[in-house]
Amino acid sequence: MRRAVLAGSLLALVFVLGLAAAGRAEDAKSADAQKTADTLQSIKDALGMSIYLQGGYTYNFDNPSSGENGLRVFDHKSNSFTLDLAEIVFAKSPDAGLGYKLKLSAGETAKFIHANGLGISSGEDPDRSEAFDLTEAYLTYATKIGNGLKFQFGKFVTFTGAEVIEAIDDLNYSRSFLFNYAIPFTHTGLAVSYPVSKAVGLTGYLLNGWDDATDNNNGKTVGLSAAVTPVAPVALTFNFLYGPEEPDNNHDNRFLFDWVGTYNATSKLAFTVNTDYAAEQHQAPGGTDAVWYGAAGYVNYVFTDKVSGAVRAEWFKDEDGVRTGTPQELKEITITPQYKLAGIIIRPEYRHDWSDRASFNGKKSQDTLALGLMYRW
């Protein structure tokens, strides 16, 4: 009996010691994993690093034989899964001293945002363009002069428009006609900004032009941006660009006025309006000035922490066909619910486009249904 009790006690002791050892091993493993995670986070924070992934599927109800959605840019592929964008970004923007930003992009979107002189592009065939782009690469220097004079030099995304290249920072999955055709994607040059007051900020630009990493003529484009916040719920931005944009042509200037207004009616409801007007000397058929203009309105409502929804309505007129290839009047309405799941942004989207010309695979309208997925780390 004593031997049995002793054997049982020994077995129990071994079992307890085994559990303790396993617990210590698991604790050590967890500690190592946490240490690795903390190290990675420290490196990420030190470099100002972030990673962005975006993909989606767009179904065109007409099932066009071309496999293309008419007059779409980033979401031009119909009935096909696409890797839209994979980005790695390194950025630092101190209150004073030297800062930087480097953004490397790959995927279907990268084929369309190449600046002239940077990246491989095959004319009008984006499928043969390089799916990699140096989207941004610039240095900043923030001073303590006055309210904080700041300089920026290099290649950067445009300051115009209500939308951006990364869909996660927009309200819709697809981009507007204004973003695709009315404004540039990037600039290369110098920017000088100064916060005049808490309500007004000014930035001046000296640039190679629209989407020019290296200038295509001997002229320079000048720009001005004024950000005005008259009252807390309202934000207004007035943007101007003026300069020669045609290759080997220093005389025919292009002018752009871009305005974005945002009104946060409540903590859940927000309205945005974007208007553009542009004109370029002697570029229309017959040698007259080319003109394009339009407006887009956005409504966004946040239902819960995870669920929101946005609607965009838009009108764009390419009076002389210099932007879309056809003189036409375009309209579209887009409905985009959004759901957040474990850090992933999920956006189903319905969009209806129409034109006064047969611009959508031989028809005057097209309907698409899309699903976009976005994640940023």
C-alpha atoms as one frame of an Amber mdcrd trajectory, in Angstrom:
protein
   0.000   0.000   0.000   2.778   2.403   1.005   4.607   1.596  -2.237   1.476
   2.301  -4.226   0.930   5.594  -2.419   4.584   6.516  -2.914   4.461   5.610
  -6.615   1.285   7.578  -7.058   2.787  10.573  -5.283   5.887  10.390  -7.464
   3.764  10.197 -10.621   1.721  13.163  -9.465   4.904  15.108  -8.716   6.345
  14.286 -12.149   3.059  15.336 -13.750   2.996  18.653 -11.872   6.659  19.313
 -12.668   5.955  18.493 -16.306   3.065  20.941 -16.397   5.214  23.582 -14.750
   8.022  23.002 -17.244   5.570  23.134 -20.141   4.108  26.323 -18.717   7.553
  27.879 -18.402   8.379  26.833 -21.965   5.109  28.313 -23.215   5.746  31.489
 -21.230   9.253  31.679 -22.705   7.841  31.094 -26.183   5.221  33.800 -25.662
   7.877  36.132 -24.283  10.085  35.489 -27.346   7.159  36.103 -29.671   6.309
  39.320 -27.852   9.959  40.391 -27.947  10.060  39.772 -31.713   6.811  41.703
 -32.189   8.132  44.598 -30.103  11.373  44.637 -32.119   9.482  44.711 -35.411
   7.247  47.481 -34.111  10.291  49.487 -32.995  11.876  49.133 -36.443   8.561
  50.058 -38.105   8.205  53.147 -35.922  11.830  54.197 -36.406  11.515  54.049
 -40.204   7.959  55.355 -40.338   7.074  52.252 -42.321   3.639  51.128 -43.457
   2.388  48.491 -45.888  -0.783  48.747 -47.966  -2.591  46.050 -49.963  -5.628
  46.448 -52.205  -7.421  44.099 -54.559 -10.848  43.613 -56.031 -13.221  42.257
 -58.621 -15.431  44.310 -60.963 -18.325  42.728 -62.809 -19.657  44.519 -65.884
 -23.288  43.644 -66.624 -22.635  43.952 -70.383 -19.778  41.429 -70.170 -17.779
  43.350 -72.838 -15.699  41.215 -75.193 -12.832  43.690 -74.752 -12.605  42.797
 -71.072 -12.505  46.523 -70.316 -14.825  48.814 -68.387 -15.304  51.900 -70.528
 -13.582  55.102 -69.343 -12.405  53.530 -66.094  -8.743  53.777 -65.159  -7.646
  51.877 -62.048 -10.684  49.545 -62.170 -10.588  49.114 -65.941 -10.579  45.282
 -65.944 -14.042  43.737 -66.204 -14.972  40.328 -64.809 -11.470  39.710 -63.476
  -9.817  39.553 -60.079  -7.032  42.143 -59.857  -4.214  42.989 -57.495  -4.784
  46.723 -57.598  -2.029  47.969 -55.377   0.756  46.799 -53.085   2.668  49.621
 -51.418   5.469  50.020 -48.961   5.931  53.484 -47.482   8.666  55.026 -45.347
   7.823  58.449 -43.946   8.921  60.860 -41.252   7.522  64.356 -40.803   9.008
  66.046 -37.731   7.786  69.382 -36.404  11.288  70.747 -37.006  14.237  69.486
 -39.022  14.631  66.992 -41.835  11.901  64.572 -42.902  11.243  62.278 -45.851
   8.763  60.101 -47.675   9.386  57.156 -49.979   6.451  55.286 -51.518   6.960
  52.263 -53.769   3.888  50.927 -55.592   3.190  47.741 -57.546   0.125  46.233
 -59.174  -2.495  47.198 -61.738  -2.778  50.767 -60.459   0.963  51.326 -60.807
   0.632  50.932 -64.603  -1.382  54.145 -64.829   0.465  56.538 -62.544   3.918
  56.534 -64.140   5.319  60.035 -64.452   6.932  60.925 -67.784  10.618  60.072
 -67.669  10.186  57.618 -64.803   8.997  54.061 -65.294   8.304  52.025 -68.403
   5.087  52.822 -70.227   3.840  51.504 -73.556   1.757  54.355 -74.854  -1.962
  53.642 -74.842  -1.590  49.962 -73.828  -1.496  49.782 -70.012  -1.227  45.967
 -70.086   2.294  46.384 -71.443   3.281  49.025 -68.918   5.509  48.230 -65.985
   3.500  47.238 -62.901   5.907  49.057 -60.584   6.129  52.754 -59.767   8.203
  55.099 -57.637   5.132  57.077 -56.622   6.704  59.426 -54.081  10.269  60.271
 -53.117  10.861  63.594 -51.410  12.612  65.379 -48.579  11.064  67.914 -46.244
  12.618  70.506 -44.000  10.489  72.104 -41.308  11.734  75.320 -39.742  10.655
  77.285 -36.681  10.361  80.493 -38.681   7.102  82.218 -37.757   4.346  79.617
 -37.471   6.523  76.977 -39.122   7.788  77.513 -42.668   8.247  74.163 -44.431
  10.052  73.101 -47.623   9.439  69.978 -49.691  11.485  68.811 -52.681  11.148
  65.743 -54.891   8.325  63.732 -56.410   4.928  63.686 -54.674   1.260  62.969
 -55.348  -0.923  65.824 -56.517  -2.410  68.283 -54.063  -5.515  68.679 -56.234
  -8.791  66.770 -56.092 -10.977  65.153 -53.452  -9.681  61.627 -54.047  -6.312
  59.872 -53.844  -4.601  56.847 -55.393  -5.227  54.515 -52.432  -8.917  53.578
 -52.249  -8.745  53.064 -48.475  -8.410  56.838 -48.076 -11.363  57.518 -50.399
 -15.071  56.989 -49.793 -15.587  54.770 -52.854 -13.721  51.840 -54.363 -13.722
  53.215 -57.929 -12.401  56.694 -58.793 -14.368  59.579 -60.198 -14.076  60.893
 -63.747 -12.614  64.056 -62.212  -9.790  62.115 -60.585  -9.139  60.060 -63.714
  -9.291  62.829 -66.318  -9.495  66.352 -64.877  -6.343  66.527 -62.741  -2.787
  65.135 -62.615  -1.649  62.186 -60.482   1.815  63.385 -59.414   4.258  66.295
 -59.530   8.004  66.723 -59.279   9.431  69.944 -57.945   9.483  72.265 -54.956
   6.724  73.128 -52.467   6.891  75.798 -49.769   4.127  75.865 -47.158   3.272
  78.216 -44.330   0.401  78.157 -41.798  -0.713  81.788 -41.762  -3.044  81.063
 -38.847  -5.015  78.203 -37.360  -7.665  78.856 -40.022  -5.514  79.480 -43.116
  -2.580  77.605 -44.649  -0.805  78.451 -47.910   1.456  76.344 -50.127   3.273
  77.506 -53.261   4.625  75.120 -55.915   7.247  75.255 -58.666   6.880  72.093
 -60.751   7.900  70.273 -63.886   4.187  70.015 -64.599   1.487  67.347 -64.721
   2.921  63.841 -64.248   6.418  64.876 -65.346   9.350  63.436 -63.391  11.565
  65.133 -65.973  10.194  68.179 -67.768   8.971  67.790 -71.340   9.685  71.439
 -72.193  11.698  74.410 -70.915   8.811  75.975 -69.005   7.730  75.405 -65.425
   4.289  75.055 -63.880   3.409  77.154 -60.845   0.800  76.177 -58.289  -0.933
  77.574 -55.243  -3.007  75.831 -52.593  -5.003  77.621 -49.894  -6.532  75.559
 -47.093  -9.192  77.463 -45.153 -11.094  76.305 -42.080 -13.531  79.135 -41.276
 -15.349  77.076 -38.607 -14.610  73.638 -37.187 -17.130  71.597 -39.257 -16.116
  73.222 -42.569 -12.864  72.751 -44.521 -12.220  74.451 -47.873  -9.271  73.997
 -50.222  -8.606  76.185 -53.275  -5.983  74.895 -55.736  -4.492  76.490 -58.850
  -2.037  75.259 -61.500  -0.707  77.211 -64.472   2.049  76.440 -66.959   2.984
  74.785 -70.269   2.345  71.035 -70.384   2.767  70.021 -74.033   6.065  68.405
 -75.181   8.574  70.901 -76.589   6.027  73.710 -76.238   6.774  76.551 -73.824
   3.972  78.876 -74.923   0.610  77.114 -74.724  -0.295  77.136 -71.053  -2.707
  74.923 -69.146  -4.795  76.356 -66.304  -6.557  74.388 -63.575  -8.820  75.588
 -60.791  -9.724  72.894 -58.283 -11.938  73.360 -55.224 -12.775  70.870 -52.464
 -15.231  71.622 -49.666 -16.085  69.362 -46.732 -18.838  69.805 -44.174 -19.043
  67.484 -41.171 -22.709  67.918 -40.296 -22.495  65.512 -37.342 -20.010  62.991
 -35.992 -21.601  60.462 -38.371 -22.671  62.480 -41.416 -20.293  64.297 -43.805
 -20.674  66.029 -47.163 -17.924  66.740 -49.721 -18.019  68.692 -52.987 -15.248
  68.831 -55.602 -15.286  71.117 -58.657 -12.700  71.439 -61.436 -12.284  73.804
 -64.352  -9.362  73.539 -66.779  -8.385  75.174 -70.059  -5.355  74.736 -72.327
  -4.342  77.127 -75.077  -4.576  76.019 -78.726  -5.092  72.305 -77.980  -8.646
  71.790 -79.247  -9.334  70.726 -82.852  -8.945  73.778 -85.069  -6.385  75.338
 -82.750  -8.826  76.838 -80.266  -8.459  76.515 -76.507  -9.420  73.142 -75.036
 -11.717  73.144 -72.015 -12.853  70.500 -69.508 -14.769  70.879 -66.250 -17.048
  69.089 -63.822 -18.283  68.562 -60.286 -18.702  65.657 -57.887 -20.653  65.408
 -54.637 -20.140  62.859 -51.856 -22.241  61.873 -48.845 -20.837  59.566 -46.173
 -22.689  58.174 -43.169 -21.163  56.112 -40.342 -23.758  53.681 -38.963 -21.505
  51.886 -36.462 -17.796  51.490 -35.746 -17.721  48.802 -38.431 -20.386  49.817
 -40.936 -20.631  52.947 -43.093 -21.900  53.907 -46.512 -21.077  56.497 -49.184
 -22.780  57.837 -52.304 -21.039  59.796 -55.071 -22.805  61.671 -57.874 -20.778
  63.307 -60.642 -20.917  65.288 -63.867 -17.923  65.833 -66.146 -17.743  67.570
 -69.526 -14.821  67.022 -71.859 -15.865  69.779 -74.241 -13.224  69.110 -76.904
 -12.386  65.457 -76.243  -8.779  66.194 -75.236  -9.023  64.246 -71.961 -11.212
  61.226 -72.786 -10.652  61.070 -76.544 -14.249  62.039 -77.362 -16.135  65.332
 -76.932 -18.778  64.245 -74.441 -20.725  64.840 -71.262 -20.321  62.134 -68.621
 -22.336  61.351 -65.514 -22.130  58.666 -62.876 -23.611  57.634 -59.557 -21.856
  55.237 -57.200 -23.162  53.533 -54.061 -20.508  52.096 -51.739 -21.250  50.371
 -48.425 -18.239  49.606 -46.216 -17.577  46.991 -43.551 -14.522  46.655 -41.315
 -13.473  43.113 -40.399 -10.303  42.387 -38.403  -8.537  45.420 -39.881  -9.654
  44.658 -43.457 -11.842  47.195 -45.267 -14.519  45.484 -47.375 -16.371  47.589
 -49.960 -19.050  46.236 -52.271 -19.998  48.854 -54.865 -22.627  49.512 -57.513
 -21.899  52.130 -60.206 -23.898  53.457 -63.151 -22.111  55.506 -65.838 -23.703
  57.243 -68.771 -22.669  59.596 -71.601 -24.231  61.488 -74.481 -21.910  59.454
 -76.727 -21.572  55.682 -77.143 -18.397  55.575 -75.051 -18.990  52.366 -73.095
 -18.124  49.513 -75.455 -20.487  50.928 -78.086 -23.223  51.903 -75.625 -24.184
  55.134 -73.909 -24.179  53.602 -70.422 -22.670  50.840 -68.333 -23.397  49.241
 -64.971 -20.803  47.568 -62.786 -20.790  45.720 -59.488 -17.503  45.547 -57.623
 -15.989  44.198 -54.429 -12.856  45.862 -53.082 -10.643  44.687 -50.210  -8.084
  46.972 -48.522  -5.627  46.535 -45.657  -2.989  48.818 -44.168  -0.366  47.815
 -41.598
